[in-house]
Amino acid sequence: MQYLPIFTKLDNKPVLIVGGGDVALRKCRAFIKARANITLVAPQFCDELKEHAEDGDVTLITDYFNTTHLNAKMLVIAATDNDEVNNLVFEQANERHIFVNVVDDQPKCTFIFPSIVDRDPITIAISSAGTAPVLARRLREKLETLIPQHIGPLAKLVGSFRTHVKAQFKHFADRRQFWERVFDSSVVSKVQVGDTAAATEQLHDMLEATAKPEGEVYIVGAGPGDPELLTLKALQLMQQADVVVYDYLVSDEIMDLVRRDADLVCVGKRLGNHSVKQEDTNQMLVDFAKQGKKVCRIKGGDPFIYGRGGEEVQVLAANQVRYQIVPGITAAAGCSAYAGIPLTHRDHAQAIQFVTGHCKKAGQELDWLSLAKPNQTLAIYMGVIKSPHIQAQLIAHGRSGSTPVAIIENGTRKEQRVVRTQLDQLAAQIDTQQIVSPALLIIGEVAALHEQLAWFGQTSQISSFAQPLTDVA
Ligand SMILES: C[S@@+](CC[C@H](N)C(=O)[O-])C[C@H]1O[C@@H](n2cnc3c(N)ncnc32)[C@H](O)[C@@H]1O
């Protein structure tokens, strides 16, 4: 690029024009528009330049050019018909690093005048870097016909609202969205027909309508309990929420990390103890968001794995509430890792099934034949109460009674307990060991690897627990 297009603010800046004829006058007009502080030097001046001097627009120095005229000038134009003078101006200006333009002599220009489409404050400048001025002029003519006259007043109007809009929308993206809405609205046609008052009123209304901040819901997975398993995104959103809606499953250490002055709402959810109905929780999220609040709906594990995140998001979408979903480490992944049980292993399990022991509707029986197949791992959520049924069905459908089982209570938390047993003793062990919620059942050959791996590999978390693991064969 030979010339970098920049728009300069010449308001009251010192500019020198060497010359006093028509060419100097033409350049002078452009600088008067830009409110520059203009001095002209020439032995004589045309009448129009003299009038400008009388009006106080320019200062005339009746003299031949000499280098002192360049003192303290930012820009200089050589507009004489004398090549010698023009050359001198060019050389002297260059020596002093002053931008110079010798009219109609492009090699002697360190700046040039582009063709302009003027819709003040919108200005479009076109330059061919002096190579094809006629082509540049033709382009300008095309643009003149394409760009409507009302663009200038429209830009002035929106410019007068910029500070208010900036104050109202902190984020650039929100400001951009607002302006997109304005330019798609009838504000534009009102300016077009010259009704600036109506356009101004409409802009005020649009701004007022968005004054209430838009609410949003974050559906956040908090993982199985260890706060260090939170994702960075989960932590960020927990700390910017106005309201936190949480379940019992979310550990106290994690709840300690939510924004201090956020309102906390517990919606319960323990099997057989739903303190708030799911429908009411859904509605609560919508209501808070419609009040303009940032709502963090925090859930144990992953929101989309037995977390009812899907149901909540459906209701938010139906009510046109903005939301974000943050995945979390699901109990099967967290508990198995902290218990030293790989969910798949080339020697023992080629598949893993996530299963719930608790179905929404009665009669929604599980596919026991598929679940009883060998060489796979079952991670059973909410399976403690139904453990006698699970045990009986798996054995009845062909799974061996000696299949290894791990019952992981409070997985990944300080009080994690792993009870190792086998399938035909599952229910009895849950009873005698008095397993409490939350607990996950891992059924399959991989469960036996717990003995081998629990104190190695992932043991840094396990060995740091206050209570050692309780292993029951
Ligand atoms: C309603 S489900 C929620 C699952 C959760 N959305 C997830 O992805 O882990 C609750 C069940 O998850 C299992 N669970 C969740 N956290 C657990 C933990 N820390 N230790 C053991 N089991 C856990 C238990 O089976 C519990 O009954």
The ligand as an ORCA input file, in Angstrom:
! r2SCAN-3c Opt
* xyz 0 1
  C     -30.047    -37.600     40.801
  S     -28.586    -38.485     40.433
  C     -27.590    -37.216     39.862
  C     -26.439    -37.655     39.063
  C     -25.555    -36.524     38.638
  N     -26.225    -35.657     37.723
  C     -24.250    -37.017     38.027
  O     -24.021    -36.804     36.821
  O     -23.469    -37.585     38.750
  C     -27.996    -38.808     42.037
  C     -27.218    -40.084     42.132
  O     -25.920    -39.910     41.611
  C     -25.005    -40.707     42.318
  N     -24.014    -39.823     42.938
  C     -23.896    -38.514     42.780
  N     -22.848    -38.024     43.465
  C     -22.279    -39.062     44.085
  C     -21.154    -39.207     44.923
  N     -20.402    -38.164     45.277
  N     -20.861    -40.440     45.376
  C     -21.600    -41.487     45.018
  N     -22.668    -41.417     44.221
  C     -23.007    -40.217     43.744
  C     -25.796    -41.437     43.370
  O     -26.179    -42.685     42.839
  C     -26.986    -40.526     43.542
  O     -28.106    -41.228     44.050
*
